Amino acid sequence: MNQSLEEIALDYLLQQASVLLLVVSRDGEILRANQYTSKILGAGLISKNVSVIAVGISASDLVGLSQSPGRTRLLNFSAETHRAPTMKIRAYELDDNLLVLGEPDSDDLEKVTLQLFSLNNEINNTARVLHKKNSELEQLSQLKTQFLGMAAHDLRTPLNAVMLLCDLLSSDAETPLSPGQNRFVGAIGQAAEKMRVLIEDFLNSAVIESGNLALDLQPVAISDIIERVVHAQQHLASSRNMTLKIDVPSDCPTLQADPSKLEQVLNNLVSNAIEYSSANSEIQIRCSFSNREMTVSVKDFGQGIAPEDLSKLFRPFSTTGAKKGSGQKSTGLGLFLSQKIVEAHRGRIRVESTPHVGSTFYFSLPYFG
């Protein structure tokens, strides 16, 4: 069915034209609006048949404007969720109602355009500043990593000399040491060993942050790793009257992994469990496997970790409110390094903890046996 020219024009005005078109009662109630008007003012204003919400004009003003069809008036409509453009309107009598037609005011559009242009320039300038700051931060981070690695490397030589001299005094001294002297030498050796571990952590951190962590992958039996770690940590556990309990299935599959790196991870988890637990308690080291994934867990019955501290655990140099039994402060590197090593093996590490009950750390690795 062919439409008349009037029907085509009306359909265009209602559905497509970018002009304001309102049918308003003489009391100011919106009776009908075209698509463009509904879009810029908000469909809610139209569907509720509310009065024209505008600044500086009333229903009687619209009636007066309709009596001079050639006259225009600027009108600031209030939209539902945004600033509607200022409209240059005309009003015409339409039976018992008023027909209001309008178009955006060119001066207002120019003002908005200039504001958008200014905001865009500010955004671009801010983006350039942020890019520069990010570049500077990246350079500072690289310098920090280089300095950390150099300092730790240079500290190893004098520390090795201290440890060697301790061994000589303990075993090869020409004159036997007294019990008191032996205690002092032993204390020096223990402090030197802790410093050695700290220096190794610093060096490993520098390597990881530089992106140069390399793995020496080979077939590994997790039971061998656990036995070596328990043997290494037995003295520390015994000094606090703790028991290290192992639960490893005899049929554990073989991993393709770097044994020294896995030993470093497990050493860190077990030593942490000892340090953060009460004397006379038990540390449980378990292994399980299923669905091509092996999981090693280290469980303690110590002070636990506060919920607000859990997110800090794997950040470098980040510490929590938990206190070591020895009273020494943590560097916050051990768990960070452990996470990076596990992730380099395509694994994952996580923790479950309840304050005053204890913590369990898990790390899971894929296997292909």
PyMOL commands that set and color helices and strands:
alter all, ss='L'
color gray80, all
select helices_A, chain A and resi 5-15+35-41+43-47+59-66+106-171+179-209+222-239+259-275+307-312+334-344
alter helices_A, ss='H'
color red, helices_A
select strands_A, chain A and resi 20-24+30-33+54-55+73-77+87-94+97-104+218-220+243-247+255-257+282-290+293-299+348-354+358-366
alter strands_A, ss='S'
color yellow, strands_A
deselect
rebuild
show_as cartoon
